[in-house]
Protein backbone atom coordinates (compact mmCIF):
# COMPACT_ATOMS: atom_id res chain seq x y z
CA UNK A 1 0.00 0.00 0.00
CA UNK A 2 1.42 3.34 -0.96
CA UNK A 3 0.86 5.64 1.96
CA UNK A 4 1.10 9.39 2.11
CA UNK A 5 3.17 11.02 4.79
CA UNK A 6 0.41 11.21 7.34
CA UNK A 7 -1.48 8.06 6.38
CA UNK A 8 -1.62 5.13 8.73
CA UNK A 9 -3.58 1.92 9.14
CA UNK A 10 -4.75 1.52 12.69
CA UNK A 11 -5.96 -1.57 14.45
CA UNK A 12 -9.37 -0.89 15.87
CA UNK A 13 -8.68 -1.84 19.49
CA UNK A 14 -9.07 0.48 22.46
CA UNK A 15 -6.37 0.93 25.13
CA UNK A 16 -7.02 2.61 28.44
CA UNK A 17 -5.24 5.66 29.83
CA UNK A 18 -4.04 6.74 26.37
CA UNK A 19 -1.20 4.23 26.47
CA UNK A 20 0.67 3.13 23.37
CA UNK A 21 0.19 -0.64 23.02
CA UNK A 22 2.96 -2.40 21.12
CA UNK A 23 0.81 -5.45 20.40
CA UNK A 24 -0.86 -3.64 17.51
CA UNK A 25 1.78 -1.88 15.46
CA UNK A 26 0.40 -2.63 12.02
CA UNK A 27 -2.52 -4.33 10.31
CA UNK A 28 -2.72 -8.04 11.07
CA UNK A 29 0.70 -7.99 12.66
CA UNK A 30 2.37 -8.50 9.32
CA UNK A 31 5.92 -7.36 10.01
CA UNK A 32 8.90 -7.80 7.71
CA UNK A 33 10.92 -9.98 10.02
CA UNK A 34 9.31 -13.43 9.97
CA UNK A 35 11.41 -16.42 9.01
CA UNK A 36 9.36 -17.01 5.89
CA UNK A 37 10.89 -15.14 2.95
CA UNK A 38 11.45 -11.92 4.84
CA UNK A 39 14.01 -9.26 5.52
CA UNK A 40 15.29 -8.74 9.05
CA UNK A 41 12.73 -6.74 11.00
CA UNK A 42 13.46 -3.26 12.30
CA UNK A 43 12.77 -2.40 15.90
CA UNK A 44 9.85 -0.08 15.22
CA UNK A 45 7.99 1.67 18.01
CA UNK A 46 4.24 1.37 18.12
CA UNK A 47 2.67 4.20 16.14
CA UNK A 48 -0.94 3.98 17.19
CA UNK A 49 -2.26 5.48 20.39
CA UNK A 50 -5.47 3.93 21.58
CA UNK A 51 -7.79 5.02 24.35
CA UNK A 52 -10.87 3.41 25.76
CA UNK A 53 -12.73 2.21 28.81
CA UNK A 54 -11.66 -0.27 31.44
CA UNK A 55 -13.68 -3.32 32.32
CA UNK A 56 -15.49 -2.34 35.50
CA UNK A 57 -18.80 -3.28 37.00
CA UNK A 58 -20.16 0.15 36.08
CA UNK A 59 -19.52 -0.56 32.44
CA UNK A 60 -21.36 -3.87 32.23
CA UNK A 61 -24.20 -3.79 34.71
CA UNK A 62 -26.87 -2.88 32.15
CA UNK A 63 -27.76 -5.84 30.00
CA UNK A 64 -28.06 -5.37 26.25
CA UNK A 65 -28.90 -1.62 26.28
CA UNK A 66 -29.46 -1.58 22.51
CA UNK A 67 -31.68 -4.65 22.35
CA UNK A 68 -35.41 -3.88 22.11
CA UNK A 69 -37.71 -5.73 24.48
CA UNK A 70 -39.02 -8.92 22.91
CA UNK A 71 -42.60 -7.69 23.11
CA UNK A 72 -41.92 -4.23 21.67
CA UNK A 73 -43.76 -3.38 18.49
CA UNK A 74 -42.48 -0.99 15.84
CA UNK A 75 -43.77 -0.12 12.41
CA UNK A 76 -42.51 -1.80 9.27
CA UNK A 77 -40.89 1.48 8.26
CA UNK A 78 -38.81 1.53 11.45
CA UNK A 79 -38.06 -2.17 11.42
CA UNK A 80 -35.08 -1.74 9.08
CA UNK A 81 -32.34 -4.34 8.42
CA UNK A 82 -30.15 -2.52 10.95
CA UNK A 83 -32.82 -2.88 13.61
CA UNK A 84 -33.26 -6.57 12.89
CA UNK A 85 -29.50 -7.16 12.88
CA UNK A 86 -29.09 -5.32 16.19
CA UNK A 87 -31.79 -7.55 17.66
CA UNK A 88 -30.52 -10.89 16.33
CA UNK A 89 -26.72 -10.50 16.00
CA UNK A 90 -26.07 -7.90 18.69
CA UNK A 91 -26.35 -10.35 21.61
CA UNK A 92 -23.62 -12.52 20.04
CA UNK A 93 -21.09 -9.66 19.96
CA UNK A 94 -19.01 -9.46 23.14
CA UNK A 95 -16.41 -7.21 24.68
CA UNK A 96 -12.89 -8.57 25.17
CA UNK A 97 -10.56 -6.99 27.70
CA UNK A 98 -6.88 -7.78 27.30
CA UNK A 99 -4.88 -7.39 30.49
CA UNK A 100 -1.23 -7.27 29.47
CA UNK A 101 2.12 -6.21 30.86
CA UNK A 102 4.05 -3.35 29.23
CA UNK A 103 7.35 -1.61 29.92
CA UNK A 104 8.07 2.10 30.29
CA UNK A 105 11.18 3.90 29.02
CA UNK A 106 13.03 2.79 32.15
CA UNK A 107 12.06 -0.86 31.48
CA UNK A 108 9.74 -0.90 34.48
CA UNK A 109 6.71 -3.15 34.08
CA UNK A 110 3.14 -2.00 34.46
CA UNK A 111 -0.26 -3.42 33.59
CA UNK A 112 -2.32 -2.17 30.66
CA UNK A 113 -5.88 -2.91 29.58
CA UNK A 114 -6.98 -3.08 25.97
CA UNK A 115 -10.58 -3.46 24.90
CA UNK A 116 -11.80 -5.02 21.66
CA UNK A 117 -14.73 -7.04 20.41
CA UNK A 118 -15.53 -10.65 19.57
CA UNK A 119 -18.26 -12.73 17.94
CA UNK A 120 -19.72 -15.89 19.49
CA UNK A 121 -19.97 -18.59 16.82
CA UNK A 122 -20.73 -21.63 18.98
CA UNK A 123 -23.19 -21.94 21.86
CA UNK A 124 -20.60 -23.65 24.04
CA UNK A 125 -18.49 -20.51 24.29
CA UNK A 126 -16.21 -20.23 21.25
CA UNK A 127 -15.53 -16.66 20.12
CA UNK A 128 -13.82 -15.17 17.06
CA UNK A 129 -11.73 -12.04 17.57
CA UNK A 130 -8.60 -10.38 16.19
CA UNK A 131 -5.11 -11.49 17.04
CA UNK A 132 -4.13 -7.92 17.87
CA UNK A 133 -6.98 -7.70 20.40
CA UNK A 134 -5.52 -10.49 22.56
CA UNK A 135 -1.81 -10.12 21.69
CA UNK A 136 0.38 -10.26 24.77
CA UNK A 137 -2.52 -10.91 27.11
CA UNK A 138 -1.83 -12.41 30.51
CA UNK A 139 -5.56 -12.40 31.23
CA UNK A 140 -8.59 -12.27 28.91
CA UNK A 141 -11.96 -11.12 30.23
CA UNK A 142 -15.08 -11.49 28.11
CA UNK A 143 -18.07 -9.20 28.68
CA UNK A 144 -21.30 -10.81 27.50
CA UNK A 145 -24.28 -8.87 26.22
CA UNK A 146 -26.33 -9.86 29.28
CA UNK A 147 -23.94 -7.96 31.54
CA UNK A 148 -21.99 -10.93 32.87
CA UNK A 149 -18.20 -11.12 32.64
CA UNK A 150 -16.25 -14.40 32.39
CA UNK A 151 -12.62 -15.33 31.98
CA UNK A 152 -11.54 -16.39 28.51
CA UNK A 153 -8.98 -18.95 27.41
CA UNK A 154 -6.97 -18.50 24.23
CA UNK A 155 -7.51 -21.49 21.92
CA UNK A 156 -5.31 -20.34 19.07
CA UNK A 157 -4.15 -17.31 17.16
CA UNK A 158 -2.86 -16.48 13.68
CA UNK A 159 -0.86 -13.29 13.37
CA UNK A 160 -0.74 -13.39 9.59
CA UNK A 161 -4.52 -13.11 9.14
CA UNK A 162 -5.13 -11.33 12.46
CA UNK A 163 -7.58 -13.99 13.65
CA UNK A 164 -7.82 -15.58 17.10
CA UNK A 165 -10.24 -17.91 18.89
CA UNK A 166 -11.13 -17.50 22.56
CA UNK A 167 -13.17 -19.93 24.70
CA UNK A 168 -15.33 -19.13 27.72
CA UNK A 169 -16.85 -21.64 30.12
CA UNK A 170 -20.52 -21.07 29.33
CA UNK A 171 -23.34 -22.81 27.52
CA UNK A 172 -26.42 -21.88 25.51
CA UNK A 173 -24.92 -18.56 24.46
CA UNK A 174 -26.42 -16.48 21.64
CA UNK A 175 -24.70 -17.31 18.37
CA UNK A 176 -24.16 -15.25 15.22
CA UNK A 177 -24.85 -16.91 11.88
CA UNK A 178 -21.80 -16.91 9.61
CA UNK A 179 -22.59 -16.10 5.98
CA UNK A 180 -20.80 -16.58 2.66
CA UNK A 181 -18.44 -13.71 1.88
CA UNK A 182 -18.02 -14.92 -1.70
CA UNK A 183 -21.61 -13.77 -2.31
CA UNK A 184 -21.02 -10.21 -1.10
CA UNK A 185 -21.50 -7.45 -3.68
CA UNK A 186 -20.35 -3.84 -3.76
CA UNK A 187 -23.03 -1.42 -2.60
CA UNK A 188 -25.01 -3.79 -0.40
CA UNK A 189 -25.73 -2.72 3.20
CA UNK A 190 -23.02 -3.39 5.77
CA UNK A 191 -23.76 -3.17 9.48
CA UNK A 192 -20.91 -3.09 12.01
CA UNK A 193 -21.41 -4.10 15.65
CA UNK A 194 -18.75 -3.71 18.30
CA UNK A 195 -17.41 -1.69 21.21
CA UNK A 196 -15.90 1.55 19.86
CA UNK A 197 -13.67 3.28 22.40
CA UNK A 198 -14.37 0.72 25.12
CA UNK A 199 -17.10 -1.11 26.97
CA UNK A 200 -19.08 1.99 27.89
CA UNK A 201 -20.15 1.99 24.24
CA UNK A 202 -20.65 -1.78 24.09
CA UNK A 203 -22.88 -3.08 21.32
CA UNK A 204 -22.74 0.05 19.16
CA UNK A 205 -24.29 -0.36 15.71
CA UNK A 206 -23.14 1.61 12.65
CA UNK A 207 -24.48 1.32 9.13
CA UNK A 208 -22.93 1.76 5.72
CA UNK A 209 -22.29 -0.19 2.54
CA UNK A 210 -19.67 -2.53 1.14
CA UNK A 211 -17.38 -0.07 -0.62
CA UNK A 212 -15.06 -2.57 -2.29
CA UNK A 213 -14.25 -6.28 -2.44
CA UNK A 214 -10.79 -7.83 -2.25
CA UNK A 215 -9.22 -4.52 -1.37
CA UNK A 216 -5.51 -5.27 -1.39
CA UNK A 217 -3.35 -3.59 1.21
CA UNK A 218 0.41 -3.96 1.02
CA UNK A 219 1.84 -3.79 4.48
CA UNK A 220 5.50 -4.48 5.17
CA UNK A 221 5.78 -6.54 1.98
CA UNK A 222 2.75 -8.70 2.78
CA UNK A 223 -0.46 -8.47 0.88
CA UNK A 224 -3.80 -8.69 2.64
CA UNK A 225 -7.23 -8.85 0.98
CA UNK A 226 -10.08 -7.28 2.90
CA UNK A 227 -13.56 -5.85 2.51
CA UNK A 228 -13.74 -2.07 2.52
CA UNK A 229 -16.76 -0.44 4.13
CA UNK A 230 -17.91 3.03 5.12
CA UNK A 231 -19.71 1.71 8.19
CA UNK A 232 -17.96 3.52 11.02
CA UNK A 233 -15.20 1.38 12.57
CA UNK A 234 -13.36 2.88 15.52
CA UNK A 235 -10.73 1.71 18.02
CA UNK A 236 -12.47 -1.00 20.03
CA UNK A 237 -14.44 -2.36 17.08
CA UNK A 238 -11.67 -4.83 16.28
CA UNK A 239 -12.97 -8.39 16.31
CA UNK A 240 -16.58 -7.29 16.00
CA UNK A 241 -19.08 -8.34 13.34
CA UNK A 242 -19.68 -6.89 9.89
CA UNK A 243 -23.17 -8.11 8.99
CA UNK A 244 -25.32 -8.08 5.86
CA UNK A 245 -28.99 -7.15 5.67
CA UNK A 246 -29.98 -10.81 6.11
CA UNK A 247 -28.33 -10.93 9.53
CA UNK A 248 -25.33 -13.01 8.41
CA UNK A 249 -21.81 -12.17 9.52
CA UNK A 250 -19.79 -11.50 6.36
CA UNK A 251 -16.61 -10.18 7.92
CA UNK A 252 -14.66 -9.54 11.11
CA UNK A 253 -13.80 -5.87 11.59
CA UNK A 254 -10.09 -5.32 11.77
CA UNK A 255 -8.85 -1.82 10.92
CA UNK A 256 -9.54 1.62 9.53
CA UNK A 257 -7.58 4.06 7.39
CA UNK A 258 -6.65 7.12 9.41
CA UNK A 259 -5.38 10.14 7.53
CA UNK A 260 -6.15 13.82 7.52
CA UNK A 261 -9.34 14.57 5.62
CA UNK A 262 -10.34 10.92 5.10
CA UNK A 263 -13.36 9.30 6.73
CA UNK A 264 -15.36 6.17 6.15
CA UNK A 265 -12.62 3.75 5.12
CA UNK A 266 -12.85 0.71 7.35
CA UNK A 267 -11.70 -2.83 6.61
CA UNK A 268 -12.92 -6.29 7.56
CA UNK A 269 -11.57 -9.80 7.07
CA UNK A 270 -13.94 -11.80 4.80
CA UNK A 271 -15.75 -14.45 6.80
CA UNK A 272 -14.82 -17.29 4.42
CA UNK A 273 -11.16 -16.56 5.15
CA UNK A 274 -12.01 -16.48 8.84
CA UNK A 275 -13.77 -19.87 8.71
CA UNK A 276 -10.72 -21.57 7.20
CA UNK A 277 -8.40 -20.09 9.82
CA UNK A 278 -10.76 -20.84 12.70
CA UNK A 279 -11.02 -24.50 11.69
CA UNK A 280 -7.25 -24.89 11.93
CA UNK A 281 -7.04 -22.94 15.18
CA UNK A 282 -9.71 -25.16 16.70
CA UNK A 283 -7.85 -28.25 15.50
CA UNK A 284 -4.24 -27.38 16.26
CA UNK A 285 -4.10 -23.97 17.92
CA UNK A 286 -2.16 -22.54 15.01
CA UNK A 287 -2.22 -22.44 11.20
CA UNK A 288 0.24 -24.70 9.40
CA UNK A 289 1.83 -22.84 6.48
CA UNK A 290 4.56 -23.82 4.04
CA UNK A 291 7.81 -21.88 3.99
CA UNK A 292 10.93 -21.67 1.86
CA UNK A 293 13.45 -20.65 4.53
CA UNK A 294 15.20 -17.71 2.93
CA UNK A 295 15.60 -14.05 3.81
CA UNK A 296 15.20 -12.11 0.58
CA UNK A 297 15.46 -8.53 -0.67
CA UNK A 298 13.89 -6.72 -3.56
CA UNK A 299 15.08 -3.19 -4.35
CA UNK A 300 12.62 -1.31 -2.10
CA UNK A 301 13.18 -3.69 0.82
CA UNK A 302 16.95 -3.52 0.45
CA UNK A 303 16.88 0.27 0.42
CA UNK A 304 14.80 0.26 3.59
CA UNK A 305 17.59 -1.56 5.40
CA UNK A 306 20.45 0.41 3.92
CA UNK A 307 21.43 -1.90 1.06
CA UNK A 308 21.58 -1.15 -2.64
CA UNK A 309 20.75 -3.87 -5.17
CA UNK A 310 21.96 -3.78 -8.75
CA UNK A 311 19.66 -6.50 -10.10
CA UNK A 312 17.16 -5.87 -12.89
CA UNK A 313 14.77 -8.68 -12.03
CA UNK A 314 14.12 -11.32 -9.41
CA UNK A 315 14.81 -11.13 -5.67
CA UNK A 316 18.17 -11.38 -3.92
CA UNK A 317 18.79 -14.17 -1.39
CA UNK A 318 20.35 -12.46 1.60
CA UNK A 319 20.33 -15.38 4.03
CA UNK A 320 19.48 -19.09 3.95
CA UNK A 321 18.38 -21.18 6.90
CA UNK A 322 20.59 -24.26 6.95
CA UNK A 323 17.89 -26.45 8.49
CA UNK A 324 15.22 -25.24 6.07
CA UNK A 325 13.75 -26.39 2.74
CA UNK A 326 15.92 -23.90 0.83
CA UNK A 327 19.02 -24.89 2.79
CA UNK A 328 18.50 -28.57 2.07
CA UNK A 329 17.95 -27.76 -1.60
CA UNK A 330 21.33 -26.05 -1.80
CA UNK A 331 20.43 -22.37 -1.96
CA UNK A 332 23.23 -19.93 -1.21
CA UNK A 333 23.55 -16.31 -0.27
CA UNK A 334 23.79 -14.23 -3.42
CA UNK A 335 21.41 -16.39 -5.45
CA UNK A 336 18.75 -14.47 -7.35
CA UNK A 337 15.33 -16.13 -7.44
CA UNK A 338 13.76 -15.44 -10.84
CA UNK A 339 10.61 -17.54 -10.85
CA UNK A 340 8.65 -20.13 -8.88
CA UNK A 341 6.78 -22.80 -10.83
CA UNK A 342 7.32 -20.80 -14.00
CA UNK A 343 5.87 -17.54 -12.65
CA UNK A 344 8.23 -14.57 -12.41
CA UNK A 345 8.87 -13.13 -8.94
CA UNK A 346 10.23 -9.61 -8.68
CA UNK A 347 9.29 -8.66 -5.12
CA UNK A 348 9.21 -10.10 -1.64
CA UNK A 349 5.42 -10.28 -1.78
CA UNK A 350 5.59 -12.16 -5.10
CA UNK A 351 7.64 -14.89 -3.45
CA UNK A 352 5.42 -15.02 -0.38
CA UNK A 353 2.27 -15.29 -2.48
CA UNK A 354 3.81 -18.01 -4.65
CA UNK A 355 4.75 -20.07 -1.60
CA UNK A 356 1.45 -19.41 0.17
CA UNK A 357 -0.44 -20.78 -2.84
CA UNK A 358 0.95 -24.24 -1.98
CA UNK A 359 0.51 -26.68 0.88
CA UNK A 360 3.03 -28.22 3.23
CA UNK A 361 4.74 -31.08 1.41
CA UNK A 362 4.29 -29.64 -2.09
CA UNK A 363 7.29 -29.54 -4.41
CA UNK A 364 8.03 -26.30 -6.24
CA UNK A 365 10.49 -25.56 -9.01
CA UNK A 366 12.56 -22.45 -8.36
CA UNK A 367 14.56 -20.84 -11.17
CA UNK A 368 17.70 -19.15 -9.81
CA UNK A 369 20.55 -17.08 -11.19
CA UNK A 370 23.84 -18.06 -9.54
CA UNK A 371 26.95 -16.23 -10.73
CA UNK A 372 25.29 -15.46 -14.05
CA UNK A 373 24.11 -19.00 -14.71
CA UNK A 374 20.47 -20.01 -14.49
CA UNK A 375 19.46 -23.30 -12.94
CA UNK A 376 16.20 -24.83 -11.69
CA UNK A 377 16.08 -26.25 -8.18
CA UNK A 378 13.25 -28.39 -6.82
CA UNK A 379 12.29 -27.56 -3.24
CA UNK A 380 9.95 -29.51 -0.97
CA UNK A 381 8.02 -27.03 1.16
CA UNK A 382 7.85 -27.75 4.88
CA UNK A 383 5.72 -26.44 7.73
CA UNK A 384 6.85 -23.09 8.99
CA UNK A 385 8.28 -23.41 12.51
CA UNK A 386 6.00 -21.96 15.19
CA UNK A 387 7.20 -19.25 17.57
CA UNK A 388 8.62 -20.63 20.79
CA UNK A 389 5.77 -19.10 22.84
CA UNK A 390 3.14 -21.23 21.07
HELIX and SHEET records of a PDB file:
HELIX    1   1 UNK A   16  UNK A   18  5                                   3    
HELIX    2   2 UNK A   22  UNK A   24  5                                   3    
HELIX    3   3 UNK A   27  UNK A   29  5                                   3    
HELIX    4   4 UNK A   57  UNK A   60  1                                   4    
HELIX    5   5 UNK A   81  UNK A   88  1                                   8    
HELIX    6   6 UNK A   90  UNK A   92  5                                   3    
HELIX    7   7 UNK A  131  UNK A  134  1                                   4    
HELIX    8   8 UNK A  181  UNK A  183  5                                   3    
HELIX    9   9 UNK A  199  UNK A  201  5                                   3    
HELIX   10  10 UNK A  271  UNK A  284  1                                  14    
HELIX   11  11 UNK A  299  UNK A  304  1                                   6    
HELIX   12  12 UNK A  325  UNK A  328  1                                   4    
HELIX   13  13 UNK A  348  UNK A  356  1                                   9    
SHEET    1   A 3 UNK A   8  UNK A  11  0                                        
SHEET    2   A 3 UNK A 248  UNK A 258 -1                                        
SHEET    3   A 3 UNK A 177  UNK A 178  1                                        
SHEET    1   B 7 UNK A   8  UNK A  11  0                                        
SHEET    2   B 7 UNK A 248  UNK A 258 -1                                        
SHEET    3   B 7 UNK A 241  UNK A 243 -1                                        
SHEET    4   B 7 UNK A 189  UNK A 194 -1                                        
SHEET    5   B 7 UNK A 204  UNK A 219 -1                                        
SHEET    6   B 7 UNK A 222  UNK A 229 -1                                        
SHEET    7   B 7 UNK A 266  UNK A 270 -1                                        
SHEET    1   C 7 UNK A  14  UNK A  15  0                                        
SHEET    2   C 7 UNK A 109  UNK A 122 -1                                        
SHEET    3   C 7 UNK A  93  UNK A 103 -1                                        
SHEET    4   C 7 UNK A 137  UNK A 143 -1                                        
SHEET    5   C 7 UNK A 149  UNK A 158 -1                                        
SHEET    6   C 7 UNK A 163  UNK A 168 -1                                        
SHEET    7   C 7 UNK A 126  UNK A 129 -1                                        
SHEET    1   D 2 UNK A 290  UNK A 291  0                                        
SHEET    2   D 2 UNK A 382  UNK A 383 -1                                        
SHEET    1   E 4 UNK A 294  UNK A 297  0                                        
SHEET    2   E 4 UNK A 315  UNK A 320 -1                                        
SHEET    3   E 4 UNK A 336  UNK A 340 -1                                        
SHEET    4   E 4 UNK A 343  UNK A 344 -1                                        
SHEET    1   F 5 UNK A 294  UNK A 297  0                                        
SHEET    2   F 5 UNK A 315  UNK A 320 -1                                        
SHEET    3   F 5 UNK A 336  UNK A 340 -1                                        
SHEET    4   F 5 UNK A 363  UNK A 370 -1                                        
SHEET    5   F 5 UNK A 373  UNK A 380 -1                                        
END                                                                             
